[in-house]
Amino acid sequence: MTINWDVPEGYKKLAYSVGTYGFLNRLLCLRNRDVMKRQLKARVMDRYPKKDRPYYPFPQAISDFCFPSGLMLKTEEGSPEFFHFSLTDQEGSLIYGTCLIFDEAPSEALRQKLKSMYVRNTSSVRTLKAICILSHYSFNAAFKQILMQLYRMQISTTKLTVPIERHITNIIEEIPLPDEGRLLVQHEIGGRTASFFRPTD
């Protein structure tokens, strides 16, 4: 006896006989969730400094601020996007964040994993990443300039004269905090200048 089964939308028929006495009177299906439509959880991949400062523990939920709506895989290459946010630390002080979101091609390991999840045309898949600067001071314009130059270095096909890690160390460790209303601090990176100034209250 042959039965023509109607497989529900979003399910795949498995090649597995289920039934008694050799009759295929049941159908075993597997629901295939489309990973391209699934909201994924972001996580921190790297940070500097590696260890918390004595005066400021690293906010563990920072990935939720960078991707407040979660993140999803995409199939079209897009332009980098900037935004700013603020959060309150354990002492009640404001922390200012400047974030750059960009997409890139997935790693070969992720591409193979997507293939195993029945994702078609994995060569067009793009993953989302964020780079973010946190500070007790709202230097939004300067941080935006710095993030853009770091991003350009990251995608550049030209060999860097200075490792990108050295640029990050300079930004965090060597840019002095300007006095209020008295001093303009400028930092050159990637042929561009980021300016830091604190107006008087």
C-alpha positions as CSV (number, residue, x, y, z in Angstrom):
1,M,0.0,0.0,0.0
2,T,1.4,3.4,-1.0
3,I,0.4,6.5,0.9
4,N,1.0,10.0,-0.5
5,W,1.9,12.1,2.5
6,D,1.6,15.9,2.7
7,V,4.7,17.1,4.5
8,P,4.0,20.2,6.6
9,E,5.7,23.4,5.5
10,G,9.0,23.9,7.3
11,Y,9.5,20.2,7.8
12,K,11.7,17.6,6.0
13,K,10.6,14.0,5.5
14,L,13.1,11.5,7.0
15,A,14.1,8.3,5.1
16,Y,13.0,6.1,8.0
17,S,10.3,3.5,8.0
18,V,7.8,3.7,10.9
19,G,4.9,1.3,11.2
20,T,3.8,-2.2,12.0
21,Y,4.2,-5.3,9.9
22,G,6.1,-3.4,7.2
23,F,3.3,-1.0,6.4
24,L,4.4,2.6,6.3
25,N,1.4,4.0,8.1
26,R,3.2,6.7,9.9
27,L,5.5,9.6,8.7
28,L,8.5,10.8,10.6
29,C,9.4,14.5,9.9
30,L,12.0,16.9,11.1
31,R,11.4,20.6,11.4
32,N,14.2,22.5,9.8
33,R,14.6,25.9,11.6
34,D,16.0,28.4,9.2
35,V,19.2,29.7,10.9
36,M,19.1,32.7,8.6
37,K,15.9,33.9,10.3
38,R,17.0,33.0,13.8
39,Q,18.0,35.7,16.3
40,L,21.4,34.9,17.6
41,K,23.1,35.8,20.9
42,A,26.1,38.1,20.7
43,R,29.2,37.5,22.8
44,V,32.5,39.3,23.5
45,M,35.3,37.8,21.4
46,D,38.2,39.9,22.7
47,R,38.8,42.9,24.9
48,Y,41.6,45.3,26.0
49,P,42.7,45.5,28.7
50,K,42.5,41.7,29.3
51,K,42.0,42.2,33.0
52,D,39.6,44.6,34.8
53,R,40.9,47.9,36.0
54,P,40.7,48.3,39.8
55,Y,38.4,51.2,39.5
56,Y,36.1,49.7,36.7
57,P,35.0,46.1,36.2
58,F,34.3,45.1,32.6
59,P,30.5,45.2,32.0
60,Q,29.6,41.6,31.2
61,A,26.4,42.6,29.4
62,I,28.2,44.9,26.9
63,S,27.3,42.7,23.9
64,D,23.6,43.4,24.7
65,F,24.4,47.2,24.4
66,C,26.2,46.6,21.1
67,F,23.4,44.4,19.7
68,P,20.3,45.4,21.7
69,S,18.0,43.5,19.3
70,G,20.3,40.5,19.0
71,L,22.0,39.7,15.7
72,M,21.1,37.8,12.6
73,L,23.1,36.5,9.7
74,K,22.6,38.4,6.4
75,T,23.2,37.8,2.7
76,E,24.0,41.4,1.6
77,E,27.1,43.3,2.3
78,G,26.4,46.6,4.0
79,S,28.1,49.8,5.2
80,P,29.5,50.2,8.7
81,E,27.1,51.8,11.2
82,F,27.9,53.9,14.2
83,F,25.9,54.7,17.3
84,H,26.5,55.9,20.9
85,F,25.0,54.6,24.1
86,S,25.5,55.1,27.9
87,L,25.2,52.8,30.8
88,T,25.4,53.1,34.6
89,D,28.1,51.2,36.5
90,Q,27.9,49.7,39.9
91,E,28.8,53.0,41.6
92,G,26.1,54.9,39.7
93,S,28.5,56.6,37.3
94,L,27.8,57.0,33.6
95,I,29.9,55.1,31.1
96,Y,29.8,56.2,27.5
97,G,30.0,53.8,24.6
98,T,30.8,54.4,20.9
99,C,30.1,51.4,18.7
100,L,30.8,50.5,15.1
101,I,28.9,47.6,13.5
102,F,30.2,45.9,10.4
103,D,29.7,42.7,8.4
104,E,32.3,40.3,7.1
105,A,32.6,36.9,5.4
106,P,32.2,34.0,7.9
107,S,35.1,31.7,8.8
108,E,35.5,28.4,6.9
109,A,34.4,26.5,10.1
110,L,31.2,28.5,10.3
111,R,30.6,28.1,6.6
112,Q,30.8,24.3,6.9
113,K,28.5,24.4,10.0
114,L,25.9,26.4,8.0
115,K,26.1,23.9,5.2
116,S,25.3,21.1,7.7
117,M,22.2,23.2,8.7
118,Y,21.0,23.2,5.1
119,V,21.8,26.8,4.5
120,R,22.0,27.4,0.7
121,N,24.7,29.5,-1.0
122,T,26.9,30.0,2.1
123,S,29.3,32.0,0.0
124,S,26.9,35.0,0.2
125,V,26.4,34.8,4.0
126,R,27.7,37.7,6.1
127,T,28.3,37.8,9.8
128,L,28.0,40.9,12.0
129,K,30.7,42.2,14.4
130,A,31.1,45.2,16.6
131,I,34.1,47.1,17.9
132,C,33.4,49.4,20.8
133,I,35.1,51.9,23.0
134,L,34.0,52.6,26.6
135,S,34.9,55.7,28.5
136,H,34.0,57.7,31.6
137,Y,34.1,60.7,29.2
138,S,31.9,61.5,26.2
139,F,34.4,61.9,23.4
140,N,31.9,60.6,20.8
141,A,33.4,62.3,17.7
142,A,37.0,61.4,18.6
143,F,36.0,57.8,19.3
144,K,34.0,57.5,16.1
145,Q,37.1,58.7,14.1
146,I,39.3,56.2,15.9
147,L,36.9,53.3,15.3
148,M,36.6,54.1,11.6
149,Q,40.4,54.1,11.2
150,L,40.7,50.8,13.1
151,Y,38.1,49.3,10.8
152,R,39.9,50.5,7.7
153,M,43.1,49.0,9.0
154,Q,41.3,45.7,9.7
155,I,40.0,45.4,6.1
156,S,43.1,46.9,4.4
157,T,45.0,44.8,1.9
158,T,48.1,46.8,2.5
159,K,50.6,45.6,5.1
160,L,50.4,47.7,8.2
161,T,53.6,49.4,9.3
162,V,52.4,49.2,13.0
163,P,50.4,46.3,14.3
164,I,46.7,47.1,15.0
165,E,47.2,45.9,18.6
166,R,49.8,48.6,19.1
167,H,47.3,51.3,17.9
168,I,44.8,50.0,20.5
169,T,47.4,50.1,23.3
170,N,48.2,53.7,22.3
171,I,44.6,54.7,22.4
172,I,43.9,53.2,25.8
173,E,47.2,53.8,27.6
174,E,48.9,56.9,26.1
175,I,46.3,59.5,25.2
176,P,46.3,62.0,28.1
177,L,43.0,63.3,29.5
178,P,42.7,67.0,28.7
179,D,42.2,69.6,31.4
180,E,38.7,71.2,31.3
181,G,38.6,74.1,29.0
182,R,42.4,74.5,28.8
183,L,43.9,71.9,26.5
184,L,43.1,70.2,23.2
185,V,44.6,66.8,22.8
186,Q,45.0,65.4,19.3
187,H,45.8,61.8,18.3
188,E,46.8,60.8,14.8
189,I,45.7,57.4,13.5
190,G,45.5,56.1,10.0
191,G,46.4,59.6,8.6
192,R,43.4,61.2,10.4
193,T,43.3,63.2,13.6
194,A,41.0,62.6,16.5
195,S,40.6,65.6,18.8
196,F,39.8,65.4,22.5
197,F,38.5,68.5,24.4
198,R,36.6,68.9,27.7
199,P,34.6,72.1,28.0
200,T,34.1,73.7,31.3
201,D,30.8,73.0,33.0
